[in-house]
Every structure is written in C-alpha cells, then in structure tokens.
Amino acid sequence: MELNDYNECVHQWADPLFRFACKCTGHEEDARDIVQSSFEVLWQKRKDVVPEKGKAFLFQVAYRQSVDNYRKKRRVTYNEVPEQAESIKPGNPDLKRVLERALAQLDEQARALVLLKDHEGYRYEEIARITGLSDSQVKVYLHRARKTLKEYLVKVEHII
Amino acid sequence: MVTMENYEEYLLLHADGELGEAEEKALAAFMSEHPELRHEMELYMATKLLPDTRMVYDGKEQLLKKPGKVVAFRNWGVYAAAAGIVLALVLVWKWPVQNTTNNIVVQVNNNHININSTAPKDTIARKQETEEEPIATTEDQKEVRKEPQASLQVRPKAHHYANEVKRNIPEQEVLASMNVLPMKTLPEAAVQATPKPIAIEVPRVQLPEPEAQNDGTGALLARLPIKQEGISTISTAVNNKLEKVRNIKDNIKNTDLSVRLGNKELFVVRF
C-alpha cells in the first residue's frame, strides 16, 4: 500500500469505521481514538497490506480495540447515540430508536458482529477473518444476537 | 430442504443474506405454504441495522498523510572534504594552545631555547601571561643576539611565586632546591640587562624555520612527562626531542605529501 492508497482508505473508510467504533463502544470520544489509532496502525503496516485489504485491516484493528480492550475494562454502560437518521420504514418512525436500544442489550462482541454484517455487508468467513473467530462461531453468535434483537422487538409490539 | 424444524435457521440465514439462490427459492416455497410464519420472518428482517450515514468522522484531514520532501544532497564528497579540512585546521590550531596550559612552555629560536615554567591559573592570570610573554620573548631574543653561545633559561612566572608564598614556603629555598635563579616578576626580568642563564649546555642546533618550530616543538616538549623532576631531566628530554626532530627532518627531505579525494589529487606538499 502506497501513500495514495492509504489516503484513499481514509476518504473511503474513516466514516464507516467511526460508525462501527461508535456503535461498538457507545462513546464518541472513544470511537475517535479508535479510528485514529487504527489508521495509525495501517500507516505503520502499509508495506504489508495490499490496498484491497485495507478496509478489512482497519476493521480488524478497530474490532480488537473496541471489543477486546473494552471487554477487559468491563464497560457496561452504553450511551445511546442520538438519533439523527430518519426511520427505516415509513410508518415506523421509532423503529430505529428501538433497535438502538435492542443493540445495547447485546455484548460488545455480538454487537460488533451484527454491525459488521448489517452495516458493512461482510460474509461469515470475512467476519471470521476480522474477528479471529471460526466461521461456525460467527454464524452461531450472529444468529443468537439476531434472536435477541427480535425478542426485544416483540416486547415492543406496538412499534411493529 | 426447509422444514418446520429448521425453518428458523433459514430465516436467520435469509436475514443475513447467506442463502444461495436455490435455498432462497426453497425458503420462498416453504413460506408460501406457511403464511403464519410470515410475521416471524418480518421480525427477523426488521432486526437488520442500516448505517446512519449522517455520522461522519470530522478529523480526516489529520489522518491524511502528505508526501515527504526529498532533499537532494548533491556533491556530498565536496562537502565532506571541506568539513574534513576545516576540522583538521581547527585541530591543528587548537591543539598547541590547549597544551600550553601545562607547566612547561618551550620557545625555540635559532640558537636559543627558552623554557618558561607556568602553572594554569584563572582566566585573568592567563590574559596577563599572554600580554607579558611577547615582551619576555623579545628580551630573550635580544639576549641571544648578544650571546653567541646557546643557553637554556628556566624562568618561573610571577604567579608561580605567589603560590609558593601562599604556602608559606620561602622563595629562596624553593629556588635553591631547583637550582634556578630567583626572578620575582617577569617585568623585572625584562628590565635586567644581563640575566644570568643557568649553566645547562645544550648542543648548538641549526633549525631552519624558527617561527614555525616555536609552536610545534613547544607542543612536543609540553607533552613530555616532566614536571618538577629537575633541570637535568629537562635537559635530557630536550636533547632527545631535538634529536628526534633532526631525524624527522632528515627523513622527510625530498619527499612529497599528496592529498587525494578519490582519484582527484587536491594538492601536493614538497619538503
């Protein structure tokens, strides 16, 4: 990866990485630190990273920092990110807010898996490479997380 | 095949987008047969999160890297040679000056060797020495012209005596032990018309360039391990050094010293 490739990664992946870190940690300032350090690591390792793998490398570093480190700190608080986007479906303006609360019920790892799946569209094997889990682990953890989210939505039946 | 036992996994895989084309068709067929499960399928699909594109990282400029400037260092050999010459000049110029802080300073003229015993003092005392020494040198040179015989004079400086007085040691005893004529102050010595040189005979030495050898020989002798051992030791050491100087002089006759940088010859010194 050369200088131009790195700068292209900044333009292309800084925002998704920030959203991912923000959702994982629940803290904007922590998310900024994670983004900054992730790109710093990418810059230091740029000779070993091909441009096509830049995004996966960034999310791998961000995942380790946001999940592993924060898990060690035993952070239980989750600051809900202020709602800024419109509702996902017409007629369900509160669905996004409910989903944010449902996401907060998950642990850091499950939250990261859901975000990597839904926001970034990674397949199971790609998520496994990023997180260091096996394909089957990713599948099991993701399905478990999805069931938790669904059950939360069922409890708030008036929204659906 | 989608059944009532595994349909939930199919719904999860469908929500994750991990089903193949054939599996999607099989799930669609199963759901058409079981419309009561459609609500559950919608719930799973509702768990999919969409990215909030309004959340952006506002510090991208700080993450971007700019290409570093490459400073071309051309003609580095010339700069290296110049730096080497300057360093050599500084060393040659500074080295004898640093050695003059030793106790013995030797000045050599054509037929006369003058040794001044000095002791390092503070800065003011050194300034006084530098002001006094040229006067003493000219007096000595006049004396040399008057006396054809080469002689060796040992002149302790005034501050040396001052130190001795501070230690409450009688001046005459010290000078007597050193077998040196007493000279209280350097100006007084300069005023004396006929100073009495110490009777240490050194062979007549023919040195072609007196000014050039003043510093060099002084520096050589200043490095000698002689401090207060006595005049006989000094005389022997001076003789040895003069003999070495003669040998060096004979050895470097008719020789050329060339300084080269790579294949380019900078200058040649002919002796």
Interface residues (C-beta under 8 A of the other chain):
Chain A: L3 Y6 N7 V10 H11 A14 D15 P16 L17 F18 R19 C22 R32 V35 Q36 F39 W43 V81 Q84 A85 I88 K89 L95 K96 L99 A102 L103 V114 L115 K117 D118 H119 G121 R123 Y124 K139 L142 H143 R146 K147 L149 K150 L153 V154 I160
Chain B: E9 L12 A15 D16 G17 E18 E42 L43 Y44 A46 T47 K48 L49 L50 P51 D52 T53 R54 M55 V56 Y57 G59 K60 Q62 L63 L64 K65 P67
